[in-house]
Amino acid sequence: MLPKRFGKYGLTIHPDKTRLVPFVRPPSRPPSSGTPAVPAPGSFEFLGFTHYWRRSKRGHWVVTRKTAGSRISRAIKTIAVWCRLNRHVPIGEQYRALWQKLRGHSTYYGITGNLRAVHRFRHAVLRVWRKWLSRRHRGGLWTWARFNALLRSLPPPVARAGPSPRAANP
């Protein structure tokens, strides 16, 4: 049915990227010894998120989303290339550009239940930035003490779930 709907708009479904995933709510109780085993709930990636089943704090099954691993690694590689190409730019300008990139990532991926991945991305960006600051000509090695002193004077954005009201005016 879906290929027919897409065909009305001149779109097609890629056969290698389209599959049916058993994505049903897991049983609330584990199966007893006499009943057949229930297959594990599947997961799938869509719009940069991995969707999967997880128990809530109250013990109910809920669909949760986290940033897809391929998207995190791709974003970190992109930031690393940008830092390498712009390592000669003054630190204040690098900071503003990286701040915008972090804010954009946090705005898209900062949804309920995904804060841990946003924090990991922020930390990875800071590690990459420190690495490339250390490779500036005559800049000397940026130790973590020196880098943390820079971060105290130029604090990076805080990772939050959802866009913050203050993020609109840096």
Order of alpha helices (4+ residues) and beta strands (2+ residues): alpha-beta-beta-beta-alpha-alpha-alpha-alpha
